[in-house]
Amino acid sequence: MRFGVLALIFSACQTPESLQKTVDRTVPDVYQDSGDTINTADVLRADFFADPYLQALIDTALENNQELQITLMEIQIANFEVGARQGEVLPSIGLGAGAGLDKTARYTPLGANEATTDIEPGTEMPDPVPDLFVGAFASWEVDIWSKLRNAKKAAFSRYLSSVEGQNFMVTNLVSEIANTYYELLALDSQLELVRRNIEIQTNALSTARLQKASARATELAVKRFEAQLLKTKSIEFELKQQIVEAENQINFLVGRFPQRVERNSSPFLDLDLFDIQAGIPVQLLENRPDIRGAELRMAAANLDVKSAKAQFYPTLDITAAIGLNAYQPDLLLKTPESMLFSLAGDLAAPLINRKAIKAAFQSANARQVQSIYDYEQTLLSAYIEVTNQLSNLENLDQSYALLSEQVEALNESIDISNTLFKSARADYMEVLLTQRDALESTFELIETKRRQLNARINMYRALGGGWK
């Protein structure tokens, strides 16, 4: 009989096969077309974003941003989960007290025994019998197979992963504020450019009207200059609306109601570009919070598999109680007669519910494999993101250099065309086309400058900076 029970326990402890997937943490030695060895992500945020107005906005956002505060609450929830798992490892101890009445039938063995039993000489058992109890009780599942400890470690890994999630959100928040801030500066510069062009086109319209009065130009020239001026004025209002929206986007990110955003008034095209150094790819594993978070989730999933596997093994539960029990209050303190205690241990292995435990184990195993794929995908995405940004930086720098030469040539041509038009040596269409091309190319130059700044900010984020 004993061997039969052991065979049942042994069969119940057998675990199903698990899925197999190895973790690939390898990355190339260098980024494509990059020989940098210093990681910009190691630079402090305050040093990278030197603009004091931008720094103030970032500091405000880190205190007030609602989405970030939601993430902080999720971190607290994960921390409480760690405490709950730790409590499961420790014994459960409680205090209790109780009272009741017990009326036993007289013509029963127990009733007959009570009727003929004297607790003390001359004292009969009361009927019905009160039952008073005061004591402590404890229960403890002995963690033989580290089931509870692995569950606690898994909860702690998820807590650390939630912290990395907060760091990743901080990185994205800082980048989004910086990108929007420089977009706002670019819009200010474009608005100033449009207003200068309105002044130039107003003077050109006055010149056309004077030439018409002296029969040196036609009404068609006047109307074309007037139409061009009206179009440029309409662009001014479009830019004003975009500025309002950019300001309110920043206000939303910093968690405040719409108001004017204080910002740098220096010429936008004169802003310095921060130096970017990509470092080596393996630094992504240390700096990128999303990669570190994915690795922690992978570790937690591995611990979940171990904890689920331990469900197949026997559990040892120890229970104990100690207290005072009597039928009268004054007898509770009469020891050792009123004292009682118990101590028991139970060893049990799953048998009937094995299918449910097997399903839970297979589910945990599948989540572990899923976490490995998630980690590898996060790592690959981060590497490609850095590579794309490196290429973007190089191409934007070359594009900006060519556009600068184009804008310089077109600005010179505006003065030349105006001079020739006043002396009737150039057609009004040449003046209009020159002004339009100069305005469009300068707009494009400002936009390229903004994209250069954004590319550097995005590169800083892609390398894992911003959260430190």
C-alpha positions in Angstrom: 0.0 0.0 0.0 2.8 2.4 0.9 4.5 1.7 -2.5 1.2 2.4 -4.3 0.9 5.8 -2.6 4.5 6.6 -3.5 3.9 5.6 -7.1 0.9 8.0 -7.3 2.9 10.8 -5.9 5.8 10.1 -8.4 3.4 10.1 -11.3 1.8 13.3 -10.2 5.2 15.0 -9.9 6.1 14.4 -13.6 6.3 17.6 -15.6 5.5 18.1 -19.3 8.1 19.1 -21.8 8.8 22.8 -22.2 9.3 24.9 -25.3 12.9 25.7 -26.1 14.2 29.1 -27.4 17.7 30.5 -26.8 18.2 34.2 -26.3 20.3 36.1 -29.0 22.0 39.1 -27.4 24.6 39.6 -30.2 24.8 42.9 -31.9 27.3 44.1 -34.6 30.6 45.6 -33.4 29.9 49.0 -35.0 27.0 50.9 -36.5 26.9 51.1 -40.3 29.1 54.0 -41.5 30.0 55.0 -38.0 33.3 54.8 -36.1 32.3 56.7 -33.0 33.4 55.4 -29.7 31.7 57.8 -27.2 28.0 57.4 -26.5 26.1 60.7 -26.4 23.5 59.0 -24.2 26.1 59.2 -21.3 25.9 63.0 -21.5 23.6 64.5 -18.9 20.3 65.9 -20.1 21.1 69.4 -18.8 24.3 69.5 -20.8 22.7 68.2 -24.0 19.8 70.6 -23.8 21.6 73.8 -22.8 18.7 76.2 -23.6 17.5 77.4 -20.2 13.9 77.8 -21.4 13.9 74.2 -22.7 15.4 73.0 -19.4 12.6 74.7 -17.4 9.9 73.1 -19.6 11.4 69.7 -19.1 11.7 70.1 -15.4 8.0 71.2 -15.2 6.9 68.2 -17.3 8.7 65.7 -15.1 6.7 67.1 -12.2 3.3 67.6 -13.8 2.9 65.3 -16.8 -0.2 63.2 -16.2 0.9 60.2 -18.2 4.2 60.1 -16.3 2.3 60.3 -13.0 0.1 57.3 -14.2 3.3 55.4 -14.8 4.6 56.2 -11.3 1.4 54.8 -9.9 2.0 51.6 -11.9 5.5 51.4 -10.3 3.9 51.6 -6.9 1.4 48.8 -7.8 4.3 46.6 -8.9 6.1 47.4 -5.7 3.1 46.4 -3.7 3.0 43.1 -5.7 6.5 42.4 -4.5 5.4 42.9 -0.9 2.5 40.6 -1.4 4.7 37.9 -2.9 7.2 38.2 -0.1 4.4 37.8 2.4 3.4 34.5 0.9 6.9 33.1 1.7 6.5 33.9 5.4 4.3 32.1 7.9 0.8 33.4 8.4 0.1 34.1 12.1 -3.1 35.3 13.6 -4.9 35.9 16.9 -8.4 34.8 17.6 -11.1 34.6 20.3 -14.5 32.9 20.2 -17.5 32.0 22.4 -20.4 29.6 21.9 -22.8 27.2 23.5 -23.0 23.4 23.0 -26.0 21.3 24.0 -25.4 17.6 23.7 -28.2 15.1 23.7 -28.5 13.3 27.0 -29.0 9.8 25.6 -25.8 9.7 23.6 -22.4 8.4 24.6 -21.0 11.9 24.7 -24.1 13.3 26.6 -24.0 10.4 29.1 -20.3 10.9 29.7 -20.7 14.7 30.3 -23.6 14.0 32.7 -21.5 11.7 34.9 -18.3 13.8 34.7 -17.4 16.1 37.6 -14.8 18.7 36.7 -14.2 19.5 40.3 -15.6 17.8 43.4 -19.2 19.0 43.9 -19.2 20.7 40.5 -21.3 19.5 37.6 -20.9 20.3 33.9 -23.3 23.2 33.0 -26.0 22.4 30.4 -25.8 23.8 27.8 -22.0 23.9 27.9 -20.4 27.4 27.1 -17.3 27.3 25.0 -14.7 30.1 25.4 -11.5 30.3 23.4 -8.5 32.7 23.2 -5.4 31.8 21.3 -3.0 32.1 18.3 -2.8 30.1 15.2 -0.3 29.8 12.4 0.1 28.2 9.0 3.1 27.9 6.8 3.7 26.4 3.4 7.3 25.3 3.4 8.8 26.5 0.2 10.7 23.3 -0.6 10.9 23.8 -4.4 11.3 27.6 -4.3 7.9 28.1 -5.8 7.1 31.1 -3.6 10.6 32.5 -3.7 10.6 32.4 -7.5 7.3 34.1 -7.7 8.7 36.8 -5.4 11.8 37.2 -7.6 9.5 37.4 -10.7 7.5 40.1 -9.1 10.6 42.0 -8.2 11.9 41.7 -11.8 8.6 43.1 -13.1 8.9 46.0 -10.6 12.4 46.8 -12.0 10.9 46.5 -15.5 8.2 49.1 -14.6 11.0 51.4 -13.4 12.7 51.0 -16.8 9.3 51.7 -18.4 9.2 55.0 -16.5 12.8 55.8 -17.7 11.7 55.0 -21.2 8.7 57.3 -20.9 10.9 60.1 -19.5 13.2 59.7 -22.5 10.3 60.0 -24.9 8.7 62.9 -23.0 12.0 64.8 -22.9 12.5 64.2 -26.7 8.9 65.2 -27.5 9.1 68.4 -25.6 12.5 69.3 -27.2 11.2 68.5 -30.7 8.1 70.6 -30.2 10.1 73.4 -28.7 12.4 73.7 -31.7 9.4 73.4 -34.0 8.0 76.4 -32.2 11.3 78.3 -32.7 11.2 77.4 -36.4 7.7 78.7 -36.7 8.7 81.9 -35.1 11.5 82.3 -37.6 9.2 81.5 -40.5 6.7 84.1 -39.2 9.4 86.7 -39.0 10.5 85.8 -42.5 7.0 86.1 -43.9 6.6 89.6 -42.3 9.8 90.7 -43.9 8.6 89.4 -47.2 5.3 91.3 -46.7 7.3 94.5 -46.3 9.3 93.7 -49.4 6.3 92.9 -51.5 4.4 96.0 -50.2 7.3 98.1 -51.5 7.3 96.2 -54.8 3.5 96.8 -55.1 4.1 100.5 -54.5 6.8 100.6 -57.2 4.4 98.8 -59.7 1.7 101.4 -59.0 4.2 104.2 -59.6 5.4 102.7 -62.8 1.8 102.2 -63.9 1.1 105.9 -63.2 4.1 106.8 -65.4 3.0 104.3 -68.1 6.0 102.1 -67.5 3.9 99.2 -66.2 0.4 97.8 -66.7 -2.6 97.0 -64.4 -1.7 93.3 -64.8 1.6 93.8 -63.1 -0.1 95.7 -60.3 -2.7 93.0 -59.8 0.0 90.2 -59.8 2.0 92.0 -57.2 -1.2 92.6 -55.1 -2.2 88.9 -55.4 1.3 87.8 -54.3 1.1 90.1 -51.3 -2.3 88.8 -50.2 -1.1 85.2 -50.5 1.9 86.0 -48.3 -0.4 87.7 -45.7 -2.6 84.6 -45.6 0.5 82.5 -44.8 1.1 84.7 -41.8 -2.2 83.7 -40.3 -1.5 80.0 -41.0 1.8 80.3 -39.1 0.1 82.1 -36.2 -2.3 79.2 -35.8 0.5 76.6 -36.0 2.4 78.6 -33.3 -0.7 78.4 -31.0 -1.0 74.7 -31.6 2.7 74.1 -30.9 2.5 76.1 -27.7 -0.5 74.2 -26.5 1.1 70.9 -27.3 4.0 71.9 -25.0 1.5 73.1 -22.4 -0.2 69.7 -22.5 3.1 67.9 -22.2 4.1 70.0 -19.1 0.6 69.5 -17.6 -0.7 73.1 -17.6 -3.5 75.1 -19.2 -2.9 77.1 -22.4 -0.5 80.0 -22.0 2.4 81.6 -23.8 5.5 79.5 -23.8 8.7 81.5 -23.0 11.4 80.7 -25.5 14.7 81.7 -27.0 14.5 84.7 -29.3 17.9 84.2 -31.0 17.8 83.8 -34.8 16.8 80.2 -35.5 19.3 79.6 -38.3 22.1 80.7 -35.9 21.4 78.0 -33.3 24.3 75.6 -32.6 23.9 72.0 -33.4 24.8 69.6 -30.7 27.6 67.1 -31.4 26.4 63.5 -31.7 28.6 60.4 -31.1 26.9 57.0 -31.4 29.4 55.0 -29.4 29.4 51.2 -29.8 26.2 49.1 -30.3 26.7 47.1 -27.1 26.1 50.3 -25.1 22.5 50.1 -26.2 22.1 47.1 -23.8 23.1 49.4 -20.9 21.5 52.7 -21.9 18.2 51.9 -23.6 15.5 51.5 -20.9 13.2 49.6 -23.2 15.9 47.0 -23.8 16.6 46.7 -20.1 12.9 46.5 -19.4 12.5 43.7 -21.9 15.4 41.8 -20.4 13.8 42.1 -17.0 10.5 40.9 -18.2 12.3 37.9 -19.8 13.9 37.1 -16.5 10.5 37.4 -14.7 8.9 35.0 -17.3 11.7 32.5 -16.7 11.0 32.6 -13.0 7.3 32.2 -13.6 8.1 28.9 -15.5 10.1 27.6 -12.5 7.3 28.6 -10.1 4.6 26.9 -12.3 6.8 23.8 -12.6 7.0 23.5 -8.8 3.2 23.2 -8.8 3.6 19.6 -9.9 5.7 18.7 -6.8 4.3 17.9 -3.3 3.6 20.7 -0.9 4.4 20.6 2.8 2.0 22.6 4.9 2.6 23.1 8.6 -0.2 24.3 10.9 0.0 25.1 14.6 -2.3 26.6 17.3 -2.0 27.4 21.0 -4.5 28.9 23.3 -6.8 28.7 26.3 -10.2 26.9 26.2 -12.8 26.6 29.0 -16.5 26.8 29.7 -16.2 29.6 32.2 -14.2 32.9 32.0 -12.5 32.4 35.4 -11.3 28.9 34.3 -9.5 30.3 31.2 -6.6 31.4 33.3 -6.4 28.1 35.2 -3.4 26.5 33.5 -2.3 24.0 32.5 -5.8 22.5 32.6 -7.3 25.1 30.2 -4.3 25.2 27.8 -4.5 23.5 24.4 -2.1 23.3 21.5 -1.8 21.5 18.1 0.9 20.9 15.5 0.4 19.2 12.2 2.1 18.7 8.9 0.5 17.8 5.6 2.3 16.5 2.5 0.2 16.5 -0.6 0.8 16.2 -4.3 -1.6 17.2 -7.1 -3.4 14.3 -8.8 -7.0 15.1 -10.0 -6.2 18.7 -11.0 -3.0 17.9 -12.8 -4.5 19.0 -16.2 -5.1 22.5 -14.9 -1.6 22.7 -13.5 -0.2 21.4 -16.8 -2.1 24.1 -18.7 -0.8 26.8 -16.3 2.8 25.5 -16.8 2.5 25.5 -20.6 1.0 29.0 -20.5 3.9 30.3 -18.4 6.4 28.5 -20.8 4.8 30.1 -23.9 5.0 33.5 -22.2 8.7 33.0 -21.6 9.3 32.2 -25.2 7.2 35.2 -26.1 9.3 37.4 -23.8 12.5 36.2 -25.6 11.1 37.2 -29.0 10.0 40.6 -27.5 13.5 41.2 -26.2 15.1 40.3 -29.5 12.6 42.5 -31.4 13.3 45.4 -29.0 17.0 45.1 -29.5 16.8 44.9 -33.3 14.4 47.9 -33.4 16.8 50.0 -31.3 19.8 49.1 -33.4 17.9 49.9 -36.7 16.6 53.2 -35.2 20.2 54.3 -34.4 21.4 53.3 -37.8 18.6 55.3 -39.5 19.3 58.4 -37.4 23.0 58.3 -38.2 22.2 58.2 -41.9 19.6 61.0 -41.4 22.1 63.2 -39.7 24.6 62.9 -42.5 22.1 63.5 -45.3 20.5 66.5 -43.5 23.8 68.1 -42.9 24.7 67.9 -46.6 21.2 69.1 -47.6 21.4 72.1 -45.3 24.8 73.1 -46.8 23.4 73.1 -50.3 20.2 74.9 -49.3 22.2 77.6 -47.6 24.0 78.4 -50.8 20.7 78.4 -52.7 19.1 80.9 -50.3 22.1 83.1 -50.4 21.9 83.2 -54.2 18.2 83.9 -54.3 18.4 86.7 -51.7 21.0 88.4 -53.8 18.7 87.9 -56.9 15.9 89.7 -55.1 17.9 92.9 -54.8 19.1 92.6 -58.4 15.5 92.0 -59.8 14.1 94.9 -57.9 16.8 97.2 -59.2 16.3 96.0 -62.7 12.5 96.4 -62.4 12.7 100.0 -61.2 14.9 100.8 -64.2 12.4 98.9 -66.5 15.1 96.4 -67.5 13.3 93.4 -65.9 9.8 92.1 -66.3 7.5 92.0 -63.2 7.2 88.2 -63.5 10.9 87.9 -62.9 10.6 89.9 -59.7 7.6 87.8 -58.5 9.2 84.5 -59.3 12.4 85.6 -57.6 10.6 86.7 -54.5 8.5 83.5 -54.4 11.5 81.2 -54.9 13.5 83.1 -52.2 10.6 82.8 -49.7 10.1 79.1 -50.4 13.8 78.2 -50.3 14.2 80.1 -47.0 11.2 78.3 -45.6 12.8 75.0 -46.7 16.1 76.0 -45.1 14.4 76.7 -41.8 12.5 73.4 -42.0 15.8 71.6 -42.7 17.4 73.3 -39.7 14.5 72.1 -37.6 14.9 68.6 -38.9 18.6 68.7 -38.1 17.8 69.6 -34.5 15.1 67.0 -34.3 17.4 64.3 -35.8 19.9 65.0 -33.0 17.3 64.9 -30.4 15.9 61.6 -31.8 19.5 60.3 -31.9 20.0 61.2 -28.3 16.8 59.3 -27.5 17.6 56.3 -29.7 20.9 55.9 -27.8 19.1 55.7 -24.5 19.7 59.3 -23.3 17.2 61.6 -21.6 16.2 59.6 -18.6 19.3 60.1 -16.5 
